[in-house]
Amino acid sequence: MEESFKYSDCNLGYNVGRWVINANGQDVEARVTWVYRYDDGNWLIANHHSSVNPQG
């Protein structure tokens, strides 16, 4: 992960940042978001999203 920000609030945890992935032999910057939910003593993945950054 190139850059990452983590924070939590009220039984939810978030990790958002940028990844550099290799797609078809080319390095591509992508945005990523993970949302975690604390439930019954376990952290579970509640949501995940990643997408290639739009070309500016």
mmCIF entry with sequence, helices, sheets and N, C-alpha, C, O atoms, coordinates in Angstrom:
data_MODEL
# 
_entry.id   MODEL 
# 
_entity.id                         1 
_entity.type                       polymer 
_entity.pdbx_number_of_molecules   1 
# 
_entity_poly.entity_id                      1 
_entity_poly.type                           'polypeptide(L)' 
_entity_poly.nstd_linkage                   no 
_entity_poly.nstd_monomer                   no 
_entity_poly.pdbx_seq_one_letter_code       MEESFKYSDCNLGYNVGRWVINANGQDVEARVTWVYRYDDGNWLIANHHSSVNPQG 
_entity_poly.pdbx_seq_one_letter_code_can   MEESFKYSDCNLGYNVGRWVINANGQDVEARVTWVYRYDDGNWLIANHHSSVNPQG 
_entity_poly.pdbx_strand_id                 A 
# 
loop_
_entity_poly_seq.entity_id 
_entity_poly_seq.num 
_entity_poly_seq.mon_id 
_entity_poly_seq.hetero 
1 1  MET n 
1 2  GLU n 
1 3  GLU n 
1 4  SER n 
1 5  PHE n 
1 6  LYS n 
1 7  TYR n 
1 8  SER n 
1 9  ASP n 
1 10 CYS n 
1 11 ASN n 
1 12 LEU n 
1 13 GLY n 
1 14 TYR n 
1 15 ASN n 
1 16 VAL n 
1 17 GLY n 
1 18 ARG n 
1 19 TRP n 
1 20 VAL n 
1 21 ILE n 
1 22 ASN n 
1 23 ALA n 
1 24 ASN n 
1 25 GLY n 
1 26 GLN n 
1 27 ASP n 
1 28 VAL n 
1 29 GLU n 
1 30 ALA n 
1 31 ARG n 
1 32 VAL n 
1 33 THR n 
1 34 TRP n 
1 35 VAL n 
1 36 TYR n 
1 37 ARG n 
1 38 TYR n 
1 39 ASP n 
1 40 ASP n 
1 41 GLY n 
1 42 ASN n 
1 43 TRP n 
1 44 LEU n 
1 45 ILE n 
1 46 ALA n 
1 47 ASN n 
1 48 HIS n 
1 49 HIS n 
1 50 SER n 
1 51 SER n 
1 52 VAL n 
1 53 ASN n 
1 54 PRO n 
1 55 GLN n 
1 56 GLY n 
# 
_struct_asym.id          A 
_struct_asym.entity_id   1 
# 
_struct_sheet.id               AA1 
_struct_sheet.type             ? 
_struct_sheet.number_strands   4 
_struct_sheet.details          ? 
# 
loop_
_struct_sheet_order.sheet_id 
_struct_sheet_order.range_id_1 
_struct_sheet_order.range_id_2 
_struct_sheet_order.offset 
_struct_sheet_order.sense 
AA1 1 2 ? anti-parallel 
AA1 2 3 ? anti-parallel 
AA1 3 4 ? anti-parallel 
# 
loop_
_struct_sheet_range.sheet_id 
_struct_sheet_range.id 
_struct_sheet_range.beg_label_comp_id 
_struct_sheet_range.beg_label_asym_id 
_struct_sheet_range.beg_label_seq_id 
_struct_sheet_range.pdbx_beg_PDB_ins_code 
_struct_sheet_range.end_label_comp_id 
_struct_sheet_range.end_label_asym_id 
_struct_sheet_range.end_label_seq_id 
_struct_sheet_range.pdbx_end_PDB_ins_code 
_struct_sheet_range.beg_auth_comp_id 
_struct_sheet_range.beg_auth_asym_id 
_struct_sheet_range.beg_auth_seq_id 
_struct_sheet_range.end_auth_comp_id 
_struct_sheet_range.end_auth_asym_id 
_struct_sheet_range.end_auth_seq_id 
AA1 1 GLU A 3  ? ASP A 9  ? GLU A 3  ASP A 9  
AA1 2 LEU A 12 ? ALA A 23 ? LEU A 12 ALA A 23 
AA1 3 GLN A 26 ? ASP A 39 ? GLN A 26 ASP A 39 
AA1 4 ASN A 42 ? VAL A 52 ? ASN A 42 VAL A 52 
# 
loop_
_atom_site.group_PDB 
_atom_site.id 
_atom_site.type_symbol 
_atom_site.label_atom_id 
_atom_site.label_alt_id 
_atom_site.label_comp_id 
_atom_site.label_asym_id 
_atom_site.label_entity_id 
_atom_site.label_seq_id 
_atom_site.pdbx_PDB_ins_code 
_atom_site.Cartn_x 
_atom_site.Cartn_y 
_atom_site.Cartn_z 
_atom_site.occupancy 
_atom_site.B_iso_or_equiv 
_atom_site.pdbx_formal_charge 
_atom_site.auth_seq_id 
_atom_site.auth_comp_id 
_atom_site.auth_asym_id 
_atom_site.auth_atom_id 
_atom_site.pdbx_PDB_model_num 
ATOM 1   N N  . MET A 1 1  ? 0.848   -1.164  0.000   1.00 0.00 ? 1  MET A N  1 
ATOM 2   C CA . MET A 1 1  ? 0.000   0.000   0.000   1.00 0.00 ? 1  MET A CA 1 
ATOM 3   C C  . MET A 1 1  ? 0.897   1.232   0.000   1.00 0.00 ? 1  MET A C  1 
ATOM 4   O O  . MET A 1 1  ? 1.793   1.340   0.838   1.00 0.00 ? 1  MET A O  1 
ATOM 5   N N  . GLU A 1 2  ? 0.678   2.136   -0.899  1.00 0.00 ? 2  GLU A N  1 
ATOM 6   C CA . GLU A 1 2  ? 1.450   3.366   -1.017  1.00 0.00 ? 2  GLU A CA 1 
ATOM 7   C C  . GLU A 1 2  ? 1.209   4.315   0.146   1.00 0.00 ? 2  GLU A C  1 
ATOM 8   O O  . GLU A 1 2  ? 2.152   4.842   0.738   1.00 0.00 ? 2  GLU A O  1 
ATOM 9   N N  . GLU A 1 3  ? -0.046  4.524   0.463   1.00 0.00 ? 3  GLU A N  1 
ATOM 10  C CA . GLU A 1 3  ? -0.429  5.471   1.498   1.00 0.00 ? 3  GLU A CA 1 
ATOM 11  C C  . GLU A 1 3  ? -1.680  4.928   2.171   1.00 0.00 ? 3  GLU A C  1 
ATOM 12  O O  . GLU A 1 3  ? -2.565  4.396   1.502   1.00 0.00 ? 3  GLU A O  1 
ATOM 13  N N  . SER A 1 4  ? -1.757  5.060   3.497   1.00 0.00 ? 4  SER A N  1 
ATOM 14  C CA . SER A 1 4  ? -2.879  4.453   4.203   1.00 0.00 ? 4  SER A CA 1 
ATOM 15  C C  . SER A 1 4  ? -3.259  5.297   5.410   1.00 0.00 ? 4  SER A C  1 
ATOM 16  O O  . SER A 1 4  ? -2.390  5.824   6.105   1.00 0.00 ? 4  SER A O  1 
ATOM 17  N N  . PHE A 1 5  ? -4.549  5.422   5.657   1.00 0.00 ? 5  PHE A N  1 
ATOM 18  C CA . PHE A 1 5  ? -5.061  6.114   6.825   1.00 0.00 ? 5  PHE A CA 1 
ATOM 19  C C  . PHE A 1 5  ? -6.008  5.168   7.544   1.00 0.00 ? 5  PHE A C  1 
ATOM 20  O O  . PHE A 1 5  ? -6.899  4.585   6.926   1.00 0.00 ? 5  PHE A O  1 
ATOM 21  N N  . LYS A 1 6  ? -5.818  5.014   8.847   1.00 0.00 ? 6  LYS A N  1 
ATOM 22  C CA . LYS A 1 6  ? -6.650  4.098   9.623   1.00 0.00 ? 6  LYS A CA 1 
ATOM 23  C C  . LYS A 1 6  ? -7.307  4.873   10.758  1.00 0.00 ? 6  LYS A C  1 
ATOM 24  O O  . LYS A 1 6  ? -6.671  5.718   11.388  1.00 0.00 ? 6  LYS A O  1 
ATOM 25  N N  . TYR A 1 7  ? -8.562  4.592   11.014  1.00 0.00 ? 7  TYR A N  1 
ATOM 26  C CA . TYR A 1 7  ? -9.255  5.182   12.149  1.00 0.00 ? 7  TYR A CA 1 
ATOM 27  C C  . TYR A 1 7  ? -10.426 4.298   12.525  1.00 0.00 ? 7  TYR A C  1 
ATOM 28  O O  . TYR A 1 7  ? -10.851 3.454   11.737  1.00 0.00 ? 7  TYR A O  1 
ATOM 29  N N  . SER A 1 8  ? -10.952 4.489   13.739  1.00 0.00 ? 8  SER A N  1 
ATOM 30  C CA . SER A 1 8  ? -12.077 3.678   14.193  1.00 0.00 ? 8  SER A CA 1 
ATOM 31  C C  . SER A 1 8  ? -13.031 4.525   15.016  1.00 0.00 ? 8  SER A C  1 
ATOM 32  O O  . SER A 1 8  ? -12.652 5.561   15.562  1.00 0.00 ? 8  SER A O  1 
ATOM 33  N N  . ASP A 1 9  ? -14.281 4.068   15.098  1.00 0.00 ? 9  ASP A N  1 
ATOM 34  C CA . ASP A 1 9  ? -15.321 4.775   15.824  1.00 0.00 ? 9  ASP A CA 1 
ATOM 35  C C  . ASP A 1 9  ? -16.513 3.839   15.997  1.00 0.00 ? 9  ASP A C  1 
ATOM 36  O O  . ASP A 1 9  ? -16.982 3.258   15.019  1.00 0.00 ? 9  ASP A O  1 
ATOM 37  N N  . CYS A 1 10 ? -17.007 3.684   17.214  1.00 0.00 ? 10 CYS A N  1 
ATOM 38  C CA . CYS A 1 10 ? -18.256 2.948   17.490  1.00 0.00 ? 10 CYS A CA 1 
ATOM 39  C C  . CYS A 1 10 ? -18.315 1.568   16.826  1.00 0.00 ? 10 CYS A C  1 
ATOM 40  O O  . CYS A 1 10 ? -19.238 1.298   16.058  1.00 0.00 ? 10 CYS A O  1 
ATOM 41  N N  . ASN A 1 11 ? -17.364 0.709   17.106  1.00 0.00 ? 11 ASN A N  1 
ATOM 42  C CA . ASN A 1 11 ? -17.333 -0.665  16.590  1.00 0.00 ? 11 ASN A CA 1 
ATOM 43  C C  . ASN A 1 11 ? -17.117 -0.753  15.084  1.00 0.00 ? 11 ASN A C  1 
ATOM 44  O O  . ASN A 1 11 ? -17.380 -1.796  14.485  1.00 0.00 ? 11 ASN A O  1 
ATOM 45  N N  . LEU A 1 12 ? -16.646 0.319   14.465  1.00 0.00 ? 12 LEU A N  1 
ATOM 46  C CA . LEU A 1 12 ? -16.280 0.298   13.050  1.00 0.00 ? 12 LEU A CA 1 
ATOM 47  C C  . LEU A 1 12 ? -14.829 0.725   12.910  1.00 0.00 ? 12 LEU A C  1 
ATOM 48  O O  . LEU A 1 12 ? -14.361 1.602   13.637  1.00 0.00 ? 12 LEU A O  1 
ATOM 49  N N  . GLY A 1 13 ? -14.127 0.112   11.986  1.00 0.00 ? 13 GLY A N  1 
ATOM 50  C CA . GLY A 1 13 ? -12.762 0.494   11.657  1.00 0.00 ? 13 GLY A CA 1 
ATOM 51  C C  . GLY A 1 13 ? -12.671 0.750   10.167  1.00 0.00 ? 13 GLY A C  1 
ATOM 52  O O  . GLY A 1 13 ? -13.356 0.101   9.377   1.00 0.00 ? 13 GLY A O  1 
ATOM 53  N N  . TYR A 1 14 ? -11.823 1.698   9.779   1.00 0.00 ? 14 TYR A N  1 
ATOM 54  C CA . TYR A 1 14 ? -11.680 2.087   8.375   1.00 0.00 ? 14 TYR A CA 1 
ATOM 55  C C  . TYR A 1 14 ? -10.209 2.096   8.012   1.00 0.00 ? 14 TYR A C  1 
ATOM 56  O O  . TYR A 1 14 ? -9.367  2.482   8.823   1.00 0.00 ? 14 TYR A O  1 
ATOM 57  N N  . ASN A 1 15 ? -9.899  1.679   6.818   1.00 0.00 ? 15 ASN A N  1 
ATOM 58  C CA . ASN A 1 15 ? -8.561  1.782   6.261   1.00 0.00 ? 15 ASN A CA 1 
ATOM 59  C C  . ASN A 1 15 ? -8.731  2.255   4.823   1.00 0.00 ? 15 ASN A C  1 
ATOM 60  O O  . ASN A 1 15 ? -9.255  1.525   3.981   1.00 0.00 ? 15 ASN A O  1 
ATOM 61  N N  . VAL A 1 16 ? -8.296  3.455   4.549   1.00 0.00 ? 16 VAL A N  1 
ATOM 62  C CA . VAL A 1 16 ? -8.421  4.013   3.205   1.00 0.00 ? 16 VAL A CA 1 
ATOM 63  C C  . VAL A 1 16 ? -7.040  4.436   2.728   1.00 0.00 ? 16 VAL A C  1 
ATOM 64  O O  . VAL A 1 16 ? -6.206  4.863   3.526   1.00 0.00 ? 16 VAL A O  1 
ATOM 65  N N  . GLY A 1 17 ? -6.802  4.319   1.440   1.00 0.00 ? 17 GLY A N  1 
ATOM 66  C CA . GLY A 1 17 ? -5.496  4.698   0.932   1.00 0.00 ? 17 GLY A CA 1 
ATOM 67  C C  . GLY A 1 17 ? -5.348  4.466   -0.551  1.00 0.00 ? 17 GLY A C  1 
ATOM 68  O O  . GLY A 1 17 ? -6.325  4.354   -1.292  1.00 0.00 ? 17 GLY A O  1 
ATOM 69  N N  . ARG A 1 18 ? -4.078  4.397   -0.970  1.00 0.00 ? 18 ARG A N  1 
ATOM 70  C CA . ARG A 1 18 ? -3.738  4.199   -2.375  1.00 0.00 ? 18 ARG A CA 1 
ATOM 71  C C  . ARG A 1 18 ? -2.837  2.982   -2.500  1.00 0.00 ? 18 ARG A C  1 
ATOM 72  O O  . ARG A 1 18 ? -1.926  2.787   -1.695  1.00 0.00 ? 18 ARG A O  1 
ATOM 73  N N  . TRP A 1 19 ? -3.092  2.177   -3.496  1.00 0.00 ? 19 TRP A N  1 
ATOM 74  C CA . TRP A 1 19 ? -2.261  1.036   -3.825  1.00 0.00 ? 19 TRP A CA 1 
ATOM 75  C C  . TRP A 1 19 ? -1.669  1.260   -5.202  1.00 0.00 ? 19 TRP A C  1 
ATOM 76  O O  . TRP A 1 19 ? -2.254  1.952   -6.035  1.00 0.00 ? 19 TRP A O  1 
ATOM 77  N N  . VAL A 1 20 ? -0.515  0.676   -5.436  1.00 0.00 ? 20 VAL A N  1 
ATOM 78  C CA . VAL A 1 20 ? 0.016   0.563   -6.795  1.00 0.00 ? 20 VAL A CA 1 
ATOM 79  C C  . VAL A 1 20 ? -0.057  -0.910  -7.138  1.00 0.00 ? 20 VAL A C  1 
ATOM 80  O O  . VAL A 1 20 ? 0.568   -1.748  -6.489  1.00 0.00 ? 20 VAL A O  1 
ATOM 81  N N  . ILE A 1 21 ? -0.832  -1.213  -8.172  1.00 0.00 ? 21 ILE A N  1 
ATOM 82  C CA . ILE A 1 21 ? -1.014  -2.599  -8.596  1.00 0.00 ? 21 ILE A CA 1 
ATOM 83  C C  . ILE A 1 21 ? -0.463  -2.766  -10.011 1.00 0.00 ? 21 ILE A C  1 
ATOM 84  O O  . ILE A 1 21 ? -0.295  -1.789  -10.741 1.00 0.00 ? 21 ILE A O  1 
ATOM 85  N N  . ASN A 1 22 ? -0.186  -3.994  -10.383 1.00 0.00 ? 22 ASN A N  1 
ATOM 86  C CA . ASN A 1 22 ? 0.282   -4.271  -11.728 1.00 0.00 ? 22 ASN A CA 1 
ATOM 87  C C  . ASN A 1 22 ? -0.884  -4.840  -12.521 1.00 0.00 ? 22 ASN A C  1 
ATOM 88  O O  . ASN A 1 22 ? -1.384  -5.924  -12.219 1.00 0.00 ? 22 ASN A O  1 
ATOM 89  N N  . ALA A 1 23 ? -1.307  -4.111  -13.522 1.00 0.00 ? 23 ALA A N  1 
ATOM 90  C CA . ALA A 1 23 ? -2.420  -4.543  -14.374 1.00 0.00 ? 23 ALA A CA 1 
ATOM 91  C C  . ALA A 1 23 ? -1.922  -4.634  -15.811 1.00 0.00 ? 23 ALA A C  1 
ATOM 92  O O  . ALA A 1 23 ? -1.512  -3.637  -16.405 1.00 0.00 ? 23 ALA A O  1 
ATOM 93  N N  . ASN A 1 24 ? -1.963  -5.817  -16.348 1.00 0.00 ? 24 ASN A N  1 
ATOM 94  C CA . ASN A 1 24 ? -1.519  -6.047  -17.735 1.00 0.00 ? 24 ASN A CA 1 
ATOM 95  C C  . ASN A 1 24 ? -0.099  -5.561  -17.976 1.00 0.00 ? 24 ASN A C  1 
ATOM 96  O O  . ASN A 1 24 ? 0.203   -4.989  -19.024 1.00 0.00 ? 24 ASN A O  1 
ATOM 97  N N  . GLY A 1 25 ? 0.784   -5.796  -16.980 1.00 0.00 ? 25 GLY A N  1 
ATOM 98  C CA . GLY A 1 25 ? 2.188   -5.436  -17.124 1.00 0.00 ? 25 GLY A CA 1 
ATOM 99  C C  . GLY A 1 25 ? 2.495   -3.971  -16.871 1.00 0.00 ? 25 GLY A C  1 
ATOM 100 O O  . GLY A 1 25 ? 3.624   -3.533  -17.090 1.00 0.00 ? 25 GLY A O  1 
ATOM 101 N N  . GLN A 1 26 ? 1.529   -3.218  -16.421 1.00 0.00 ? 26 GLN A N  1 
ATOM 102 C CA . GLN A 1 26 ? 1.728   -1.788  -16.186 1.00 0.00 ? 26 GLN A CA 1 
ATOM 103 C C  . GLN A 1 26 ? 1.340   -1.451  -14.746 1.00 0.00 ? 26 GLN A C  1 
ATOM 104 O O  . GLN A 1 26 ? 0.294   -1.887  -14.265 1.00 0.00 ? 26 GLN A O  1 
ATOM 105 N N  . ASP A 1 27 ? 2.191   -0.667  -14.052 1.00 0.00 ? 27 ASP A N  1 
ATOM 106 C CA . ASP A 1 27 ? 1.850   -0.225  -12.705 1.00 0.00 ? 27 ASP A CA 1 
ATOM 107 C C  . ASP A 1 27 ? 0.765   0.840   -12.774 1.00 0.00 ? 27 ASP A C  1 
ATOM 108 O O  . ASP A 1 27 ? 0.875   1.810   -13.524 1.00 0.00 ? 27 ASP A O  1 
ATOM 109 N N  . VAL A 1 28 ? -0.293  0.643   -11.976 1.00 0.00 ? 28 VAL A N  1 
ATOM 110 C CA . VAL A 1 28 ? -1.458  1.517   -11.986 1.00 0.00 ? 28 VAL A CA 1 
ATOM 111 C C  . VAL A 1 28 ? -1.782  1.901   -10.545 1.00 0.00 ? 28 VAL A C  1 
ATOM 112 O O  . VAL A 1 28 ? -1.786  1.047   -9.659  1.00 0.00 ? 28 VAL A O  1 
ATOM 113 N N  . GLU A 1 29 ? -2.052  3.190   -10.311 1.00 0.00 ? 29 GLU A N  1 
ATOM 114 C CA . GLU A 1 29 ? -2.438  3.633   -8.982  1.00 0.00 ? 29 GLU A CA 1 
ATOM 115 C C  . GLU A 1 29 ? -3.940  3.424   -8.797  1.00 0.00 ? 29 GLU A C  1 
ATOM 116 O O  . GLU A 1 29 ? -4.744  3.764   -9.666  1.00 0.00 ? 29 GLU A O  1 
ATOM 117 N N  . ALA A 1 30 ? -4.299  2.854   -7.641  1.00 0.00 ? 30 ALA A N  1 
ATOM 118 C CA . ALA A 1 30 ? -5.706  2.581   -7.350  1.00 0.00 ? 30 ALA A CA 1 
ATOM 119 C C  . ALA A 1 30 ? -6.050  3.104   -5.957  1.00 0.00 ? 30 ALA A C  1 
ATOM 120 O O  . ALA A 1 30 ? -5.196  3.166   -5.073  1.00 0.00 ? 30 ALA A O  1 
ATOM 121 N N  . ARG A 1 31 ? -7.302  3.475   -5.783  1.00 0.00 ? 31 ARG A N  1 
ATOM 122 C CA . ARG A 1 31 ? -7.819  3.867   -4.469  1.00 0.00 ? 31 ARG A CA 1 
ATOM 123 C C  . ARG A 1 31 ? -8.417  2.626   -3.823  1.00 0.00 ? 31 ARG A C  1 
ATOM 124 O O  . ARG A 1 31 ? -8.962  1.761   -4.507  1.00 0.00 ? 31 ARG A O  1 
ATOM 125 N N  . VAL A 1 32 ? -8.310  2.544   -2.492  1.00 0.00 ? 32 VAL A N  1 
ATOM 126 C CA . VAL A 1 32 ? -8.844  1.378   -1.795  1.00 0.00 ? 32 VAL A CA 1 
ATOM 127 C C  . VAL A 1 32 ? -9.486  1.818   -0.481  1.00 0.00 ? 32 VAL A C  1 
ATOM 128 O O  . VAL A 1 32 ? -8.988  2.714   0.199   1.00 0.00 ? 32 VAL A O  1 
ATOM 129 N N  . THR A 1 33 ? -10.590 1.178   -0.140  1.00 0.00 ? 33 THR A N  1 
ATOM 130 C CA . THR A 1 33 ? -11.283 1.419   1.122   1.00 0.00 ? 33 THR A CA 1 
ATOM 131 C C  . THR A 1 33 ? -11.694 0.078   1.718   1.00 0.00 ? 33 THR A C  1 
ATOM 132 O O  . THR A 1 33 ? -12.308 -0.748  1.042   1.00 0.00 ? 33 THR A O  1 
ATOM 133 N N  . TRP A 1 34 ? -11.354 -0.134  2.976   1.00 0.00 ? 34 TRP A N  1 
ATOM 134 C CA . TRP A 1 34 ? -11.798 -1.292  3.738   1.00 0.00 ? 34 TRP A CA 1 
ATOM 135 C C  . TRP A 1 34 ? -12.596 -0.765  4.925   1.00 0.00 ? 34 TRP A C  1 
ATOM 136 O O  . TRP A 1 34 ? -12.180 0.193   5.577   1.00 0.00 ? 34 TRP A O  1 
ATOM 137 N N  . VAL A 1 35 ? -13.732 -1.380  5.207   1.00 0.00 ? 35 VAL A N  1 
ATOM 138 C CA . VAL A 1 35 ? -14.531 -1.058  6.391   1.00 0.00 ? 35 VAL A CA 1 
ATOM 139 C C  . VAL A 1 35 ? -14.666 -2.341  7.198   1.00 0.00 ? 35 VAL A C  1 
ATOM 140 O O  . VAL A 1 35 ? -15.068 -3.378  6.670   1.00 0.00 ? 35 VAL A O  1 
ATOM 141 N N  . TYR A 1 36 ? -14.326 -2.265  8.488   1.00 0.00 ? 36 TYR A N  1 
ATOM 142 C CA . TYR A 1 36 ? -14.403 -3.414  9.379   1.00 0.00 ? 36 TYR A CA 1 
ATOM 143 C C  . TYR A 1 36 ? -15.460 -3.154  10.447  1.00 0.00 ? 36 TYR A C  1 
ATOM 144 O O  . TYR A 1 36 ? -15.651 -2.017  10.878  1.00 0.00 ? 36 TYR A O  1 
ATOM 145 N N  . ARG A 1 37 ? -16.139 -4.206  10.867  1.00 0.00 ? 37 ARG A N  1 
ATOM 146 C CA . ARG A 1 37 ? -17.175 -4.115  11.901  1.00 0.00 ? 37 ARG A CA 1 
ATOM 147 C C  . ARG A 1 37 ? -16.817 -5.071  13.033  1.00 0.00 ? 37 ARG A C  1 
ATOM 148 O O  . ARG A 1 37 ? -16.536 -6.247  12.798  1.00 0.00 ? 37 ARG A O  1 
ATOM 149 N N  . TYR A 1 38 ? -16.829 -4.560  14.264  1.00 0.00 ? 38 TYR A N  1 
ATOM 150 C CA . TYR A 1 38 ? -16.563 -5.400  15.431  1.00 0.00 ? 38 TYR A CA 1 
ATOM 151 C C  . TYR A 1 38 ? -17.869 -6.032  15.882  1.00 0.00 ? 38 TYR A C  1 
ATOM 152 O O  . TYR A 1 38 ? -18.810 -5.329  16.248  1.00 0.00 ? 38 TYR A O  1 
ATOM 153 N N  . ASP A 1 39 ? -17.929 -7.365  15.857  1.00 0.00 ? 39 ASP A N  1 
ATOM 154 C CA . ASP A 1 39 ? -19.173 -8.067  16.166  1.00 0.00 ? 39 ASP A CA 1 
ATOM 155 C C  . ASP A 1 39 ? -18.862 -9.319  16.974  1.00 0.00 ? 39 ASP A C  1 
ATOM 156 O O  . ASP A 1 39 ? -18.122 -10.189 16.515  1.00 0.00 ? 39 ASP A O  1 
ATOM 157 N N  . ASP A 1 40 ? -19.415 -9.410  18.160  1.00 0.00 ? 40 ASP A N  1 
ATOM 158 C CA . ASP A 1 40 ? -19.289 -10.600 19.000  1.00 0.00 ? 40 ASP A CA 1 
ATOM 159 C C  . ASP A 1 40 ? -17.830 -11.006 19.213  1.00 0.00 ? 40 ASP A C  1 
ATOM 160 O O  . ASP A 1 40 ? -17.494 -12.188 19.146  1.00 0.00 ? 40 ASP A O  1 
ATOM 161 N N  . GLY A 1 41 ? -16.965 -10.017 19.472  1.00 0.00 ? 41 GLY A N  1 
ATOM 162 C CA . GLY A 1 41 ? -15.559 -10.291 19.763  1.00 0.00 ? 41 GLY A CA 1 
ATOM 163 C C  . GLY A 1 41 ? -14.667 -10.480 18.561  1.00 0.00 ? 41 GLY A C  1 
ATOM 164 O O  . GLY A 1 41 ? -13.497 -10.830 18.721  1.00 0.00 ? 41 GLY A O  1 
ATOM 165 N N  . ASN A 1 42 ? -15.181 -10.259 17.347  1.00 0.00 ? 42 ASN A N  1 
ATOM 166 C CA . ASN A 1 42 ? -14.389 -10.444 16.124  1.00 0.00 ? 42 ASN A CA 1 
ATOM 167 C C  . ASN A 1 42 ? -14.487 -9.220  15.225  1.00 0.00 ? 42 ASN A C  1 
ATOM 168 O O  . ASN A 1 42 ? -15.535 -8.579  15.140  1.00 0.00 ? 42 ASN A O  1 
ATOM 169 N N  . TRP A 1 43 ? -13.370 -8.900  14.550  1.00 0.00 ? 43 TRP A N  1 
ATOM 170 C CA . TRP A 1 43 ? -13.393 -7.870  13.512  1.00 0.00 ? 43 TRP A CA 1 
ATOM 171 C C  . TRP A 1 43 ? -13.706 -8.545  12.182  1.00 0.00 ? 43 TRP A C  1 
ATOM 172 O O  . TRP A 1 43 ? -12.981 -9.441  11.749  1.00 0.00 ? 43 TRP A O  1 
ATOM 173 N N  . LEU A 1 44 ? -14.785 -8.115  11.537  1.00 0.00 ? 44 LEU A N  1 
ATOM 174 C CA . LEU A 1 44 ? -15.232 -8.685  10.268  1.00 0.00 ? 44 LEU A CA 1 
ATOM 175 C C  . LEU A 1 44 ? -15.157 -7.630  9.174   1.00 0.00 ? 44 LEU A C  1 
ATOM 176 O O  . LEU A 1 44 ? -15.336 -6.444  9.450   1.00 0.00 ? 44 LEU A O  1 
ATOM 177 N N  . ILE A 1 45 ? -14.899 -8.037  7.950   1.00 0.00 ? 45 ILE A N  1 
ATOM 178 C CA . ILE A 1 45 ? -14.911 -7.106  6.823   1.00 0.00 ? 45 ILE A CA 1 
ATOM 179 C C  . ILE A 1 45 ? -16.364 -6.800  6.486   1.00 0.00 ? 45 ILE A C  1 
ATOM 180 O O  . ILE A 1 45 ? -17.127 -7.691  6.113   1.00 0.00 ? 45 ILE A O  1 
ATOM 181 N N  . ALA A 1 46 ? -16.735 -5.538  6.620   1.00 0.00 ? 46 ALA A N  1 
ATOM 182 C CA . ALA A 1 46 ? -18.106 -5.118  6.320   1.00 0.00 ? 46 ALA A CA 1 
ATOM 183 C C  . ALA A 1 46 ? -18.230 -4.638  4.879   1.00 0.00 ? 46 ALA A C  1 
ATOM 184 O O  . ALA A 1 46 ? -19.290 -4.771  4.266   1.00 0.00 ? 46 ALA A O  1 
ATOM 185 N N  . ASN A 1 47 ? -17.139 -4.075  4.333   1.00 0.00 ? 47 ASN A N  1 
ATOM 186 C CA . ASN A 1 47 ? -17.183 -3.563  2.959   1.00 0.00 ? 47 ASN A CA 1 
ATOM 187 C C  . ASN A 1 47 ? -15.758 -3.374  2.461   1.00 0.00 ? 47 ASN A C  1 
ATOM 188 O O  . ASN A 1 47 ? -14.849 -3.068  3.234   1.00 0.00 ? 47 ASN A O  1 
ATOM 189 N N  . HIS A 1 48 ? -15.580 -3.561  1.167   1.00 0.00 ? 48 HIS A N  1 
ATOM 190 C CA . HIS A 1 48 ? -14.286 -3.308  0.508   1.00 0.00 ? 48 HIS A CA 1 
ATOM 191 C C  . HIS A 1 48 ? -14.575 -2.725  -0.867  1.00 0.00 ? 48 HIS A C  1 
ATOM 192 O O  . HIS A 1 48 ? -15.486 -3.162  -1.569  1.00 0.00 ? 48 HIS A O  1 
ATOM 193 N N  . HIS A 1 49 ? -13.784 -1.733  -1.230  1.00 0.00 ? 49 HIS A N  1 
ATOM 194 C CA . HIS A 1 49 ? -13.912 -1.164  -2.578  1.00 0.00 ? 49 HIS A CA 1 
ATOM 195 C C  . HIS A 1 49 ? -12.517 -0.744  -3.047  1.00 0.00 ? 49 HIS A C  1 
ATOM 196 O O  . HIS A 1 49 ? -11.729 -0.201  -2.272  1.00 0.00 ? 49 HIS A O  1 
ATOM 197 N N  . SER A 1 50 ? -12.227 -1.000  -4.309  1.00 0.00 ? 50 SER A N  1 
ATOM 198 C CA . SER A 1 50 ? -11.008 -0.473  -4.923  1.00 0.00 ? 50 SER A CA 1 
ATOM 199 C C  . SER A 1 50 ? -11.317 -0.103  -6.361  1.00 0.00 ? 50 SER A C  1 
ATOM 200 O O  . SER A 1 50 ? -12.135 -0.738  -7.027  1.00 0.00 ? 50 SER A O  1 
ATOM 201 N N  . SER A 1 51 ? -10.640 0.941   -6.822  1.00 0.00 ? 51 SER A N  1 
ATOM 202 C CA . SER A 1 51 ? -10.835 1.380   -8.203  1.00 0.00 ? 51 SER A CA 1 
ATOM 203 C C  . SER A 1 51 ? -9.586  2.119   -8.662  1.00 0.00 ? 51 SER A C  1 
ATOM 204 O O  . SER A 1 51 ? -8.866  2.719   -7.864  1.00 0.00 ? 51 SER A O  1 
ATOM 205 N N  . VAL A 1 52 ? -9.350  2.061   -9.955  1.00 0.00 ? 52 VAL A N  1 
ATOM 206 C CA . VAL A 1 52 ? -8.222  2.766   -10.556 1.00 0.00 ? 52 VAL A CA 1 
ATOM 207 C C  . VAL A 1 52 ? -8.497  4.262   -10.492 1.00 0.00 ? 52 VAL A C  1 
ATOM 208 O O  . VAL A 1 52 ? -9.610  4.708   -10.770 1.00 0.00 ? 52 VAL A O  1 
ATOM 209 N N  . ASN A 1 53 ? -7.474  5.037   -10.123 1.00 0.00 ? 53 ASN A N  1 
ATOM 210 C CA . ASN A 1 53 ? -7.619  6.478   -10.095 1.00 0.00 ? 53 ASN A CA 1 
ATOM 211 C C  . ASN A 1 53 ? -7.932  7.004   -11.505 1.00 0.00 ? 53 ASN A C  1 
ATOM 212 O O  . ASN A 1 53 ? -7.347  6.546   -12.486 1.00 0.00 ? 53 ASN A O  1 
ATOM 213 N N  . PRO A 1 54 ? -8.850  7.960   -11.595 1.00 0.00 ? 54 PRO A N  1 
ATOM 214 C CA . PRO A 1 54 ? -9.111  8.541   -12.904 1.00 0.00 ? 54 PRO A CA 1 
ATOM 215 C C  . PRO A 1 54 ? -7.885  9.286   -13.421 1.00 0.00 ? 54 PRO A C  1 
ATOM 216 O O  . PRO A 1 54 ? -7.164  9.921   -12.652 1.00 0.00 ? 54 PRO A O  1 
ATOM 217 N N  . GLN A 1 55 ? -7.666  9.206   -14.678 1.00 0.00 ? 55 GLN A N  1 
ATOM 218 C CA . GLN A 1 55 ? -6.520  9.905   -15.282 1.00 0.00 ? 55 GLN A CA 1 
ATOM 219 C C  . GLN A 1 55 ? -6.840  11.391  -15.400 1.00 0.00 ? 55 GLN A C  1 
ATOM 220 O O  . GLN A 1 55 ? -7.771  11.786  -16.103 1.00 0.00 ? 55 GLN A O  1 
ATOM 221 N N  . GLY A 1 56 ? -6.039  12.225  -14.687 1.00 0.00 ? 56 GLY A N  1 
ATOM 222 C CA . GLY A 1 56 ? -6.295  13.636  -14.551 1.00 0.00 ? 56 GLY A CA 1 
ATOM 223 C C  . GLY A 1 56 ? -6.156  14.413  -15.780 1.00 0.00 ? 56 GLY A C  1 
ATOM 224 O O  . GLY A 1 56 ? -6.354  15.627  -15.769 1.00 0.00 ? 56 GLY A O  1 
# 
